[in-house]
């Protein structure tokens, strides 16, 4: 992992830790649904981009996914444990950022692993918070 990727990951983790410390807003279902639909729309484009070695396109989708999940940190969850909500969103951002880093390294295996982790997290998050 190069220094820029490592610094970017540290920066994003710092944001994820600081954002929940700021008071959370009431749950906005419309905003959350919009972010989740966008996220679900991004995932199917990542694998073909990786397969074609189009690491820029894959990294762009990973990045957009991370941005959306980071935005959800400001909301209180509608149900379930707020600490688990924060952890789940942190895990999403971390996995997406690993995907960005893997794309920067042009490492298809690592990028595919990050994608698989995002898909697993999406399924488990829906079970808990939907």
C-alpha positions, -999 to 999 in steps of 0.1 A, spaced: 0 0 0 15 34 -9 16 64 14 -12 83 -3 -36 53 0 -26 48 37 -31 85 44 -65 85 27 -76 54 47 -64 70 80 -83 103 71 -115 84 63 -113 65 95 -108 97 114 -140 111 98 -160 80 106 -149 83 143 -156 120 145 -190 121 128 -209 100 153 -194 121 181 -214 150 167 -250 148 176 -269 124 153 -300 136 135 -333 119 135 -337 91 110 -345 104 75 -360 74 57 -360 91 23 -323 101 25 -313 66 37 -333 49 10 -317 71 -16 -282 64 -4 -289 26 -2 -304 25 -37 -274 44 -50 -250 20 -32 -268 -10 -45 -266 4 -80 -228 10 -77 -219 -26 -66 -229 -44 -99 -206 -21 -119 -175 -28 -98 -169 -65 -107 -170 -59 -145 -147 -29 -141 -122 -51 -121 -125 -78 -147 -116 -54 -175 -88 -39 -154 -106 -6 -154 -94 2 -120 -103 39 -122 -140 30 -128 -140 5 -100 -123 29 -76 -148 56 -85 -177 33 -76 -159 22 -43 -154 59 -35 -190 69 -41 -201 39 -20 -179 51 9 -192 86 6 -228 75 8 -222 52 38 -203 80 56 -233 104 51 -256 79 69 -235 82 101 -254 114 109 -287 96 114 -299 77 144 -309 42 133 -347 35 131 -342 3 151 -313 -18 164 -283 -8 185 -269 27 176 -234 15 183 -239 -14 159 -253 11 133 -221 32 136 -198 1 135 -216 -13 105 -213 20 86 -176 22 96 -171 -13 83 -188 -3 50 -165 28 46 -134 7 56 -141 -20 30 -149 5 3 -117 24 11 -97 -9 9 -113 -13 -25 -101 21 -36 -66 13 -23 -66 -21 -41 -76 -3 -73 -48 21 -68 -25 -9 -66 -42 -25 -96 -47 -56 -75 -79 -73 -88 -78 -100 -61 -79 -74 -33 -105 -53 -50 -127 -83 -55 -123 -92 -18 -134 -57 -9 -164 -60 -31 -173 -94 -16 -171 -78 19 -194 -50 9 -219 -74 -4 -218 -94 28 -221 -63 49 -251 -51 29 -269 -83 35 -262 -83 72 -270 -46 76 -304 -51 60 -312 -79 84 -305 -58 115 -317 -23 105 -344 -27 79 
